[in-house]
Amino acid sequence: MSIRIDIFFLMTKIITIAHQKGGVGKSTLALNLAYRFSKEVATGLTDTDPQGSTMQLKDIVEGIDIIKYEGVKHLRKQPYEVIFIDTPPYLTENMVPIFLESDFVLIPTKAGVPDIMAIRDTIELVKEAQRKKPELKAGIVLNMVKPRASITEQAREQLENYDLPILAEIRDRVVFNNTFLSGGISTGTDQQAIQELEYLTTQILNLL
């Protein structure tokens, strides 16, 4: 059973997806979450990197508004109830200001050692933003998880040291590629993938 998203939004919410390392599935996750939210509320998706993969999809994706990034303060003026911000695979001096304008920061990571090591700097910036804006929420999601991989549990144990909520696991599935341009996994037939995304959506809403 899917959760009703529309009852959660009395004003625009900004959800930023960040991790300084490439290859952790930020853009794919951002797009799928945006697809899911857009089924019930006006949803925008933007990328702080004008050359990023999200902006390159602007003219070919179906059913979602990909908007040009013109500074984070302009986003709340847009006609959307929720806006997802995709970020580049590196840290910039603009990251903390983006976090400060956000309502939630989602940090996806793979379970590999390089990914877990690289997440530290991103989390430090999130914590810096939270010291300035205590109401800022954040969470970590293990993304592109391989089935029956023992390293996943080891990664979870390492991530618990960062004192941020560890959210749903999103497994590495073919459906992410098959539905990338046509409505996301919510429109597919892989019920396990749909349930994973639904669970993550519920967790984000409960933390907002």
Backbone as a chain_set.jsonl record, in Angstrom:
{"seq": "MSIRIDIFFLMTKIITIAHQKGGVGKSTLALNLAYRFSKEVATGLTDTDPQGSTMQLKDIVEGIDIIKYEGVKHLRKQPYEVIFIDTPPYLTENMVPIFLESDFVLIPTKAGVPDIMAIRDTIELVKEAQRKKPELKAGIVLNMVKPRASITEQAREQLENYDLPILAEIRDRVVFNNTFLSGGISTGTDQQAIQELEYLTTQILNLL", "coords": {"N": [[0.848, -1.196, 0.0], [0.632, 2.153, -0.913], [1.922, 5.23, 0.39], [0.179, 8.271, 1.106], [1.314, 11.14, -0.272], [0.578, 13.785, -0.625], [-0.555, 14.935, 1.649], [1.457, 15.848, 3.23], [2.593, 18.267, 2.548], [2.568, 21.518, 3.114], [3.97, 23.674, 2.402], [6.637, 24.491, 0.112], [9.031, 21.93, -0.099], [12.471, 21.161, 0.045], [14.627, 18.763, -1.09], [17.761, 17.548, -0.948], [20.179, 15.644, -2.661], [23.151, 14.138, -2.016], [26.602, 13.278, -2.29], [30.036, 13.07, -2.212], [31.391, 11.37, -3.879], [31.481, 9.924, -7.109], [29.37, 7.634, -8.967], [27.671, 6.412, -7.127], [25.023, 6.336, -7.556], [23.45, 8.644, -7.346], [22.038, 10.377, -9.184], [20.262, 8.633, -10.493], [18.736, 7.748, -8.328], [17.684, 10.193, -7.446], [16.083, 10.862, -9.643], [14.231, 8.73, -9.664], [12.976, 9.054, -7.164], [11.87, 11.571, -7.581], [10.097, 11.001, -9.678], [8.371, 9.312, -8.231], [7.293, 11.034, -6.223], [6.047, 12.866, -7.88], [3.739, 11.669, -8.705], [1.794, 12.417, -6.98], [2.163, 15.018, -5.987], [3.084, 18.354, -7.071], [6.158, 18.32, -8.565], [9.571, 19.125, -8.834], [12.787, 18.76, -10.395], [16.212, 19.33, -10.153], [19.642, 20.15, -10.997], [22.668, 20.985, -9.568], [24.943, 21.066, -11.01], [25.478, 22.232, -14.128], [26.346, 20.714, -16.237], [25.719, 18.234, -15.476], [24.349, 14.856, -15.31], [21.606, 14.823, -14.865], [20.52, 17.258, -15.88], [20.999, 16.858, -18.553], [19.029, 15.166, -19.259], [16.774, 16.589, -19.61], [15.147, 17.087, -21.926], [14.239, 14.612, -22.644], [13.123, 12.919, -20.729], [10.041, 11.628, -19.38], [7.074, 12.897, -17.918], [7.982, 14.405, -15.739], [9.198, 17.438, -14.31], [12.156, 18.892, -15.158], [14.199, 21.318, -14.031], [16.013, 24.348, -14.632], [18.887, 25.134, -12.768], [19.248, 27.946, -10.871], [20.396, 28.978, -8.639], [20.0, 28.323, -5.191], [18.231, 29.78, -3.581], [16.268, 30.659, -5.267], [14.641, 28.548, -5.704], [12.435, 28.042, -4.002], [10.61, 29.774, -4.962], [9.565, 28.613, -7.112], [6.859, 26.865, -8.775], [6.258, 24.437, -7.193], [5.617, 21.676, -4.989], [7.477, 20.039, -3.912], [10.969, 19.888, -4.362], [13.647, 18.271, -5.8], [17.13, 18.232, -5.443], [19.825, 17.425, -7.324], [23.277, 16.768, -7.004], [26.765, 17.491, -7.803], [29.476, 15.035, -8.248], [31.455, 15.79, -6.338], [32.809, 17.909, -3.788], [31.869, 21.274, -3.17], [32.299, 24.798, -2.492], [29.802, 25.776, -2.331], [28.167, 23.937, -1.191], [27.362, 23.797, 1.573], [25.69, 26.174, 1.817], [23.628, 25.266, 0.118], [22.689, 23.053, 1.55], [21.746, 24.433, 3.779], [19.517, 25.708, 2.795], [17.916, 23.625, 2.362], [15.42, 21.151, 3.264], [15.789, 18.54, 3.778], [18.493, 16.272, 3.595], [19.618, 13.752, 1.62], [21.803, 11.089, 1.639], [23.168, 9.017, -0.476], [24.914, 5.905, -0.703], [27.147, 3.424, -1.901], [28.101, 0.115, -0.799], [30.796, -0.302, -0.809], [34.248, -0.102, 0.243], [35.752, 2.282, -0.61], [33.599, 4.01, -1.063], [32.34, 4.254, 1.432], [34.403, 5.391, 2.886], [34.645, 7.824, 1.563], [32.318, 9.123, 2.186], [32.506, 10.511, 4.502], [33.385, 13.247, 4.407], [31.226, 14.506, 3.176], [29.228, 14.089, 5.097], [30.294, 15.544, 7.22], [29.968, 18.152, 6.255], [27.193, 18.254, 6.173], [26.652, 18.05, 8.914], [27.829, 20.423, 9.745], [26.084, 22.235, 8.555], [23.772, 21.544, 9.965], [24.4, 22.427, 12.515], [24.098, 25.12, 12.195], [21.529, 25.222, 11.337], [19.385, 23.702, 13.019], [16.998, 22.333, 12.499], [17.314, 21.037, 10.13], [17.056, 18.021, 8.457], [18.493, 14.757, 7.87], [19.648, 11.792, 6.177], [21.036, 8.522, 5.554], [21.268, 6.362, 2.771], [21.731, 3.079, 1.784], [22.701, 2.227, -1.315], [22.251, 0.667, -4.544], [22.703, -1.961, -3.75], [24.221, -5.102, -3.547], [22.866, -8.387, -3.82], [22.853, -10.585, -1.021], [25.368, -9.872, -0.086], [28.017, -9.823, 2.094], [29.435, -7.611, 2.745], [27.673, -5.551, 2.907], [26.413, -5.517, 5.442], [28.643, -4.991, 6.989], [29.236, -2.454, 6.052], [26.989, -1.075, 6.936], [27.388, -1.176, 9.704], [29.657, 0.444, 9.918], [28.601, 2.871, 9.043], [26.849, 3.502, 11.067], [28.359, 4.811, 12.914], [28.274, 7.465, 12.305], [26.108, 8.763, 13.316], [23.693, 9.407, 12.033], [20.415, 8.843, 10.689], [20.016, 5.632, 9.237], [18.643, 4.632, 6.357], [16.302, 2.945, 4.178], [17.391, 0.071, 2.234], [18.396, 0.103, -1.108], [18.309, -2.04, -3.689], [20.545, -3.282, -6.241], [19.259, -3.251, -9.291], [18.027, -4.368, -12.481], [15.776, -3.075, -13.354], [16.027, -0.371, -12.802], [17.461, 0.73, -14.908], [15.812, 0.024, -17.041], [13.481, 1.508, -16.738], [14.222, 4.109, -16.602], [13.776, 6.408, -18.191], [11.075, 6.581, -18.417], [9.126, 7.02, -16.38], [10.134, 5.84, -14.078], [10.87, 3.364, -11.454], [8.469, 2.968, -10.184], [6.561, 2.627, -12.09], [7.079, 0.221, -13.134], [7.211, -3.428, -13.114], [8.48, -4.781, -11.149], [7.961, -5.749, -8.124], [9.351, -5.871, -5.7], [11.315, -3.907, -6.004], [9.676, -1.666, -6.219], [8.532, -1.67, -3.662], [10.794, -1.177, -2.082], [11.475, 1.442, -2.862], [9.152, 2.716, -2.071], [9.229, 2.355, 0.675], [11.514, 3.844, 1.326], [10.596, 6.361, 0.546], [8.528, 6.733, 2.422], [10.041, 6.819, 4.791], [11.551, 9.172, 4.397], [9.495, 11.092, 4.342], [8.532, 10.822, 6.945], [10.628, 11.872, 8.375], [10.789, 14.484, 7.581]], "CA": [[0.0, 0.0, 0.0], [1.467, 3.344, -1.012], [1.611, 6.319, 1.304], [-0.279, 9.51, 0.484], [2.334, 12.171, -0.123], [0.036, 15.139, -0.72], [-0.946, 15.485, 2.948], [2.657, 16.256, 3.958], [3.21, 19.476, 2.025], [1.871, 22.787, 3.245], [4.843, 24.627, 1.729], [7.65, 23.807, -0.691], [10.112, 21.224, 0.571], [13.65, 20.937, -0.8], [15.362, 17.554, -0.716], [19.04, 17.516, -1.665], [20.829, 14.337, -2.695], [24.569, 14.511, -2.077], [27.734, 12.413, -1.911], [31.14, 13.626, -2.981], [31.955, 10.372, -4.783], [30.651, 9.527, -8.226], [29.079, 6.22, -9.115], [26.868, 5.848, -6.038], [23.628, 6.306, -7.979], [22.712, 9.845, -6.918], [21.116, 10.888, -10.199], [19.209, 7.64, -10.703], [17.864, 7.779, -7.155], [16.966, 11.47, -7.482], [15.055, 10.784, -10.679], [13.177, 7.811, -9.249], [12.208, 9.69, -6.096], [11.078, 12.642, -8.189], [8.983, 10.321, -10.347], [7.422, 8.821, -7.219], [6.593, 12.156, -5.614], [5.255, 13.573, -8.893], [2.455, 10.997, -8.859], [0.82, 12.979, -6.05], [2.349, 16.455, -5.763], [3.893, 19.034, -8.089], [7.541, 17.982, -8.232], [10.629, 19.57, -9.733], [14.105, 18.146, -10.222], [17.252, 20.184, -10.709], [21.016, 19.688, -10.798], [23.53, 22.148, -9.367], [25.975, 20.99, -12.046], [24.804, 22.404, -15.425], [26.786, 19.646, -17.137], [25.403, 16.965, -14.832], [23.518, 13.941, -16.09], [20.188, 15.146, -14.722], [20.144, 18.316, -16.816], [21.066, 16.328, -19.909], [17.807, 14.402, -19.497], [15.657, 17.535, -19.596], [14.261, 17.015, -23.089], [13.897, 13.247, -23.033], [12.349, 12.189, -19.724], [8.599, 11.817, -19.456], [6.276, 12.967, -16.709], [8.587, 15.123, -14.62], [9.795, 18.72, -14.684], [13.561, 19.131, -14.832], [14.289, 22.775, -14.095], [17.36, 24.911, -14.617], [19.324, 25.601, -11.454], [19.673, 29.343, -10.897], [20.663, 29.353, -7.254], [19.076, 27.605, -4.326], [17.214, 30.664, -3.016], [15.199, 30.845, -6.246], [13.846, 27.335, -5.858], [11.156, 28.104, -3.288], [9.697, 30.605, -5.748], [9.054, 27.79, -8.2], [5.506, 26.357, -8.475], [6.323, 23.014, -6.86], [5.483, 21.352, -3.571], [8.756, 19.448, -3.521], [12.024, 19.988, -5.374], [14.836, 17.467, -5.542], [18.375, 18.798, -5.966], [20.941, 16.517, -7.57], [24.528, 17.512, -6.823], [27.891, 16.874, -8.52], [30.268, 14.055, -7.494], [32.594, 16.426, -5.678], [32.364, 18.927, -2.849], [32.144, 22.647, -3.557], [32.065, 25.778, -1.425], [28.373, 26.088, -2.307], [27.387, 22.822, -0.668], [26.719, 24.143, 2.84], [24.524, 27.02, 1.552], [22.55, 24.444, -0.435], [22.127, 22.304, 2.672], [21.027, 25.355, 4.661], [18.227, 26.019, 2.18], [17.193, 22.364, 2.194], [14.679, 20.596, 4.395], [16.285, 17.185, 3.998], [19.639, 15.86, 2.776], [19.72, 12.307, 1.48], [23.176, 10.739, 1.266], [23.256, 7.631, -0.932], [26.258, 5.354, -0.807], [27.324, 1.994, -2.097], [28.682, -0.518, 0.385], [32.229, -0.503, -0.98], [35.143, 0.619, 1.154], [36.011, 3.661, -1.054], [32.38, 4.812, -0.926], [32.133, 4.527, 2.853], [35.451, 6.325, 3.3], [34.417, 9.131, 0.953], [31.092, 9.74, 2.688], [32.803, 11.278, 5.719], [33.444, 14.69, 4.161], [29.86, 14.964, 2.93], [28.527, 14.11, 6.378], [30.822, 16.666, 8.001], [29.312, 19.367, 5.774], [25.808, 18.19, 6.638], [26.677, 18.371, 10.348], [28.094, 21.86, 9.839], [24.825, 22.91, 8.24], [22.819, 21.289, 11.046], [24.733, 23.294, 13.651], [23.543, 26.435, 11.879], [20.093, 25.054, 11.102], [19.111, 22.442, 13.723], [15.827, 21.627, 11.979], [17.675, 20.307, 8.915], [17.079, 16.569, 8.625], [19.363, 14.055, 6.922], [19.677, 10.345, 6.325], [21.902, 7.771, 4.642], [20.634, 5.205, 2.149], [22.615, 2.153, 1.086], [22.16, 2.199, -2.671], [22.874, -0.28, -5.478], [23.162, -3.044, -2.881], [24.303, -6.423, -4.163], [22.193, -9.389, -2.978], [23.623, -11.528, -0.195], [26.761, -9.422, 0.054], [28.333, -9.627, 3.511], [30.008, -6.276, 2.929], [26.59, -4.612, 3.193], [26.262, -5.428, 6.892], [29.841, -4.313, 7.482], [29.077, -1.039, 5.723], [25.982, -0.524, 7.843], [28.03, -0.996, 11.008], [30.523, 1.62, 9.815], [27.773, 4.067, 8.892], [26.215, 3.805, 12.351], [29.252, 5.696, 13.672], [28.089, 8.86, 11.907], [24.99, 9.332, 14.069], [22.605, 9.836, 11.163], [19.541, 7.704, 10.397], [20.311, 4.8, 8.071], [17.312, 4.378, 5.826], [16.087, 1.711, 3.423], [18.379, -0.373, 1.26], [17.918, 0.019, -2.488], [19.153, -3.053, -4.317], [21.01, -3.065, -7.612], [18.293, -3.974, -10.115], [17.949, -4.021, -13.901], [14.614, -2.215, -13.574], [16.424, 1.037, -12.742], [17.83, 1.138, -16.262], [14.706, -0.198, -17.97], [12.409, 2.496, -16.559], [14.883, 5.374, -16.275], [13.245, 7.533, -18.956], [9.635, 6.432, -18.667], [8.304, 7.001, -15.183], [10.804, 5.28, -12.919], [10.532, 1.993, -11.08], [7.082, 2.899, -9.729], [5.726, 2.233, -13.225], [7.522, -1.092, -13.58], [6.522, -4.605, -12.588], [9.307, -5.377, -10.1], [7.298, -5.349, -6.887], [10.332, -5.657, -4.635], [11.912, -2.59, -6.24], [8.651, -0.677, -5.881], [8.41, -1.64, -2.202], [11.984, -0.527, -1.531], [11.349, 2.887, -3.078], [8.032, 3.181, -1.254], [9.705, 2.394, 2.056], [12.401, 5.002, 1.435], [9.728, 7.541, 0.482], [7.865, 6.849, 3.723], [11.032, 7.237, 5.784], [11.862, 10.584, 4.162], [8.341, 11.882, 4.774], [8.454, 10.783, 8.412], [11.71, 12.686, 8.932], [10.63, 15.891, 7.2]], "C": [[0.881, 1.242, 0.0], [0.987, 4.425, -0.056], [1.122, 7.531, 0.525], [0.728, 10.609, 0.784], [1.716, 13.551, 0.026], [-0.3, 15.756, 0.628], [0.241, 16.044, 3.727], [3.13, 17.663, 3.598], [2.284, 20.68, 2.125], [2.684, 23.903, 2.614], [5.927, 23.829, 1.008], [8.722, 23.176, 0.186], [11.245, 21.003, -0.428], [14.43, 19.753, -0.242], [16.612, 17.473, -1.583], [19.661, 16.126, -1.548], [22.309, 14.563, -2.957], [25.479, 13.377, -1.633], [28.881, 12.853, -2.801], [31.722, 12.655, -4.002], [30.979, 10.053, -5.912], [30.361, 8.039, -8.197], [28.265, 5.59, -8.012], [25.376, 5.881, -6.355], [22.803, 7.501, -7.566], [21.642, 10.241, -7.928], [19.964, 9.923, -10.449], [18.225, 7.646, -9.545], [17.047, 9.064, -7.123], [15.818, 11.411, -8.477], [13.91, 9.874, -10.246], [12.342, 8.365, -8.103], [11.33, 10.807, -6.648], [9.883, 12.071, -8.942], [7.926, 9.907, -9.329], [6.621, 9.96, -6.613], [5.654, 12.833, -6.609], [3.917, 12.905, -9.16], [1.378, 11.662, -8.013], [0.964, 14.474, -5.808], [3.192, 17.039, -6.888], [5.359, 18.929, -7.7], [8.496, 18.501, -9.29], [11.926, 18.86, -9.402], [15.13, 19.049, -10.872], [18.622, 19.609, -10.358], [21.899, 20.913, -10.647], [24.681, 22.18, -10.358], [25.306, 21.099, -13.41], [25.204, 21.351, -16.445], [26.453, 18.258, -16.577], [24.425, 16.137, -15.646], [22.037, 14.27, -15.997], [19.752, 16.193, -15.733], [20.172, 17.827, -18.26], [19.823, 15.522, -20.267], [16.586, 15.283, -19.707], [14.657, 17.322, -20.726], [13.827, 15.6, -23.444], [13.139, 12.457, -21.974], [10.873, 12.537, -19.854], [8.01, 11.971, -18.061], [6.895, 13.671, -15.526], [9.247, 16.4, -15.12], [11.245, 18.78, -14.208], [13.827, 20.607, -15.076], [15.737, 23.234, -13.992], [17.689, 25.428, -13.224], [19.881, 27.013, -11.575], [19.954, 29.86, -9.491], [19.588, 28.795, -6.344], [17.961, 28.493, -3.792], [16.052, 30.898, -3.974], [14.239, 29.657, -6.283], [12.489, 27.422, -5.169], [10.149, 29.011, -3.991], [9.074, 29.823, -6.899], [7.714, 27.161, -7.799], [5.476, 24.856, -8.18], [6.161, 22.823, -5.358], [6.739, 20.677, -3.031], [9.722, 19.572, -4.686], [13.201, 19.139, -4.916], [16.04, 18.132, -6.199], [19.4, 17.683, -6.101], [22.222, 17.346, -7.495], [25.68, 16.778, -7.506], [28.679, 15.915, -7.633], [31.559, 14.632, -6.941], [32.035, 17.5, -4.756], [32.758, 20.306, -3.344], [31.853, 23.563, -2.38], [30.588, 26.132, -1.308], [27.541, 25.018, -1.612], [26.679, 23.162, 0.638], [25.553, 25.105, 2.632], [23.345, 26.25, 0.961], [21.885, 23.642, 0.677], [21.284, 23.211, 3.566], [19.666, 25.754, 4.104], [17.362, 24.774, 2.022], [16.401, 22.016, 3.451], [15.192, 19.21, 4.76], [17.464, 16.941, 3.074], [19.701, 14.339, 2.794], [21.106, 11.972, 0.941], [23.203, 9.277, 0.831], [24.701, 7.167, -0.998], [26.19, 3.88, -1.147], [28.044, 1.435, -0.871], [30.186, -0.729, 0.279], [33.06, 0.355, -0.042], [35.424, 2.042, 0.675], [34.802, 4.571, -0.87], [32.141, 5.204, 0.526], [33.178, 5.511, 3.368], [35.157, 7.732, 2.793], [33.22, 9.859, 1.544], [31.368, 10.69, 3.849], [32.759, 12.785, 5.483], [32.058, 15.265, 3.895], [29.096, 15.08, 4.239], [29.015, 15.255, 7.25], [30.179, 17.984, 7.567], [27.84, 19.403, 6.182], [25.734, 18.57, 8.113], [26.95, 19.855, 10.576], [26.818, 22.647, 9.576], [23.808, 22.721, 9.361], [23.126, 22.113, 12.29], [24.162, 24.694, 13.438], [22.023, 26.386, 11.717], [19.671, 23.719, 11.721], [17.928, 21.658, 13.165], [16.105, 20.87, 10.682], [17.774, 18.812, 9.219], [17.976, 15.94, 7.561], [19.292, 12.563, 7.187], [20.56, 9.72, 5.265], [21.108, 6.608, 4.064], [21.703, 4.362, 1.463], [21.996, 1.865, -0.273], [22.919, 1.182, -3.523], [23.466, -1.469, -4.72], [23.137, -4.372, -3.639], [23.634, -7.457, -3.251], [23.185, -10.302, -2.269], [25.096, -11.15, -0.056], [27.047, -9.123, 1.525], [28.876, -8.233, 3.778], [28.936, -5.251, 3.272], [26.406, -4.428, 4.693], [27.467, -4.734, 7.518], [29.748, -2.81, 7.227], [28.079, -0.376, 6.659], [26.577, -0.262, 9.229], [28.937, 0.227, 11.006], [29.7, 2.904, 9.776], [27.091, 4.462, 10.196], [27.069, 4.74, 13.198], [29.0, 7.168, 13.384], [26.87, 9.515, 12.551], [23.979, 10.031, 13.161], [21.712, 8.63, 10.908], [20.003, 6.955, 9.145], [18.976, 4.27, 7.564], [17.276, 3.069, 5.037], [17.291, 1.353, 2.559], [17.719, -0.443, -0.114], [18.845, -0.935, -3.232], [19.48, -2.692, -5.767], [20.152, -3.91, -8.549], [18.298, -3.46, -11.553], [16.837, -3.016, -14.158], [14.974, -0.732, -13.528], [16.799, 1.558, -14.121], [16.655, 1.032, -17.224], [13.636, 0.877, -17.899], [12.939, 3.91, -16.354], [14.215, 6.567, -16.946], [11.724, 7.52, -19.067], [8.821, 6.252, -17.394], [8.916, 6.356, -13.963], [10.287, 3.91, -12.527], [9.101, 1.859, -10.584], [6.143, 2.46, -10.841], [6.079, 0.838, -13.732], [6.733, -2.212, -12.926], [7.316, -5.308, -11.49], [8.782, -4.908, -8.744], [8.275, -5.118, -5.74], [10.996, -4.293, -4.776], [10.937, -1.486, -5.862], [8.526, -0.546, -4.365], [9.603, -0.947, -1.549], [11.889, 0.989, -1.675], [10.232, 3.465, -2.22], [8.452, 3.311, 0.209], [10.616, 3.593, 2.275], [11.594, 6.294, 1.415], [9.054, 7.788, 1.827], [8.83, 7.345, 4.795], [11.377, 8.714, 5.631], [10.728, 11.461, 4.668], [8.238, 11.923, 6.296], [9.524, 11.641, 9.075], [11.55, 14.171, 8.609], [9.9, 16.68, 8.292]], "O": [[1.781, 1.363, 0.83], [-0.199, 4.518, 0.261], [1.589, 7.793, -0.583], [0.963, 10.96, 1.94], [2.265, 14.402, 0.726], [-0.328, 16.98, 0.749], [0.051, 16.653, 4.78], [3.995, 18.204, 4.287], [1.351, 20.842, 1.338], [2.144, 24.969, 2.319], [6.109, 22.639, 1.265], [9.25, 23.812, 1.097], [11.007, 20.698, -1.597], [14.836, 19.746, 0.92], [16.525, 17.344, -2.804], [19.665, 15.518, -0.477], [22.684, 15.111, -3.994], [25.158, 12.621, -0.717], [28.714, 12.993, -4.013], [32.465, 13.065, -4.894], [29.777, 9.928, -5.677], [31.023, 7.278, -7.492], [28.164, 4.365, -7.945], [24.555, 5.5, -5.521], [21.582, 7.397, -7.445], [20.477, 10.419, -7.57], [18.818, 10.347, -10.601], [17.015, 7.558, -9.755], [15.857, 9.037, -6.811], [14.71, 11.859, -8.183], [12.743, 10.213, -10.442], [11.128, 8.166, -8.072], [10.183, 10.967, -6.231], [8.777, 12.605, -8.85], [6.733, 10.124, -9.538], [5.399, 9.866, -6.5], [4.589, 13.319, -6.229], [3.043, 13.509, -9.78], [0.187, 11.501, -8.283], [-0.014, 15.136, -5.459], [3.92, 16.32, -7.572], [5.759, 19.393, -6.632], [8.265, 18.339, -10.488], [12.138, 18.414, -8.274], [14.949, 19.488, -12.007], [18.741, 18.704, -9.533], [21.883, 21.794, -11.506], [25.326, 23.214, -10.525], [24.626, 20.161, -13.827], [24.48, 21.119, -17.413], [26.857, 17.24, -17.138], [23.76, 16.642, -16.551], [21.287, 14.026, -16.942], [18.716, 16.032, -16.378], [19.434, 18.342, -19.1], [19.586, 15.226, -21.438], [15.489, 14.783, -19.955], [13.448, 17.372, -20.501], [13.124, 15.4, -24.434], [12.564, 11.416, -22.29], [10.507, 13.594, -20.367], [8.4, 11.263, -17.133], [6.391, 13.552, -14.41], [9.789, 16.436, -16.224], [11.521, 18.727, -13.01], [13.695, 21.089, -16.2], [16.568, 22.593, -13.349], [16.865, 26.081, -12.582], [20.857, 27.25, -12.287], [19.766, 31.042, -9.203], [18.406, 28.795, -6.688], [16.851, 28.011, -3.57], [14.967, 31.292, -3.546], [13.145, 29.759, -6.838], [11.495, 26.927, -5.7], [8.967, 29.012, -3.648], [8.168, 30.31, -7.576], [7.462, 26.949, -6.613], [4.758, 24.101, -8.836], [6.518, 23.692, -4.562], [7.023, 20.74, -1.835], [9.348, 19.386, -5.845], [13.685, 19.274, -3.792], [15.981, 18.544, -7.358], [19.796, 17.071, -5.109], [22.229, 18.511, -7.89], [25.585, 15.577, -7.761], [28.568, 15.968, -6.408], [32.625, 14.029, -7.064], [30.902, 17.947, -4.937], [33.852, 20.49, -3.877], [31.238, 23.154, -1.395], [30.163, 26.717, -0.312], [26.331, 25.182, -1.46], [25.5, 22.842, 0.792], [24.495, 24.885, 3.221], [22.191, 26.549, 1.269], [20.659, 23.561, 0.74], [20.231, 22.802, 4.054], [18.761, 26.1, 4.864], [16.21, 24.862, 1.597], [16.674, 22.516, 4.542], [15.053, 18.761, 5.898], [17.448, 17.347, 1.912], [19.82, 13.721, 3.851], [21.529, 12.503, -0.086], [23.255, 8.385, 1.678], [25.6, 7.947, -1.312], [25.274, 3.176, -0.722], [28.529, 2.182, -0.021], [30.792, -1.284, 1.196], [32.618, 1.412, 0.409], [35.343, 2.961, 1.49], [34.949, 5.753, -0.562], [31.782, 6.345, 0.817], [32.87, 6.369, 4.196], [35.388, 8.715, 3.498], [33.114, 11.079, 1.419], [30.558, 11.57, 4.145], [32.163, 13.52, 6.27], [31.745, 16.373, 4.33], [28.392, 16.065, 4.464], [28.217, 15.876, 7.952], [29.878, 18.835, 8.404], [27.307, 20.467, 6.5], [24.852, 19.327, 8.517], [26.381, 20.47, 11.478], [26.509, 23.605, 10.284], [23.058, 23.645, 9.674], [22.216, 22.461, 13.041], [23.786, 25.369, 14.397], [21.329, 27.38, 11.932], [19.606, 22.71, 11.02], [17.861, 20.442, 13.339], [15.242, 20.146, 10.186], [18.492, 18.4, 10.13], [18.192, 16.514, 6.494], [18.926, 12.126, 8.278], [20.804, 10.309, 4.212], [20.359, 5.945, 4.783], [22.484, 4.87, 0.658], [20.895, 1.322, -0.362], [24.082, 0.877, -3.256], [24.575, -1.92, -5.007], [22.148, -4.711, -4.289], [23.816, -7.41, -2.034], [24.197, -10.724, -2.828], [25.959, -12.018, 0.077], [26.395, -8.27, 2.129], [28.79, -7.729, 4.898], [29.232, -4.207, 3.854], [26.258, -3.301, 5.164], [27.319, -3.973, 8.474], [30.129, -1.999, 8.072], [28.294, 0.745, 7.119], [26.292, 0.764, 9.847], [28.981, 0.967, 11.988], [30.06, 3.902, 10.401], [26.787, 5.637, 10.405], [26.555, 5.392, 14.107], [29.46, 8.031, 14.132], [26.63, 10.706, 12.347], [23.476, 11.108, 13.483], [22.198, 7.499, 10.908], [20.338, 7.565, 8.13], [18.273, 3.546, 8.269], [18.127, 2.199, 5.219], [18.098, 2.21, 2.201], [16.622, -0.981, -0.262], [20.035, -0.658, -3.384], [18.782, -1.909, -6.412], [20.296, -5.131, -8.6], [18.54, -2.281, -11.808], [16.936, -2.197, -15.072], [14.296, 0.083, -14.152], [16.488, 2.699, -14.463], [16.514, 1.859, -18.125], [12.952, 1.134, -18.889], [12.188, 4.808, -15.975], [14.098, 7.63, -16.336], [11.149, 8.37, -19.748], [7.92, 5.414, -17.345], [8.285, 6.321, -12.906], [9.392, 3.358, -13.167], [8.563, 0.752, -10.561], [5.046, 1.971, -10.569], [5.444, 0.334, -14.658], [5.719, -1.977, -12.27], [6.87, -6.324, -10.959], [9.114, -3.818, -8.278], [8.043, -4.252, -4.897], [11.215, -3.601, -3.781], [11.326, -0.487, -5.256], [8.426, 0.565, -3.843], [9.44, -0.213, -0.574], [12.182, 1.73, -0.737], [10.351, 4.576, -1.703], [8.073, 4.263, 0.891], [10.509, 4.281, 3.29], [11.874, 7.216, 2.181], [9.016, 8.919, 2.31], [8.473, 8.194, 5.612], [11.484, 9.431, 6.625], [10.967, 12.461, 5.346], [7.893, 12.958, 6.866], [9.349, 12.088, 10.208], [12.117, 15.02, 9.296], [9.678, 17.882, 8.141]]}, "num_chains": 1, "name": "protein.A"}
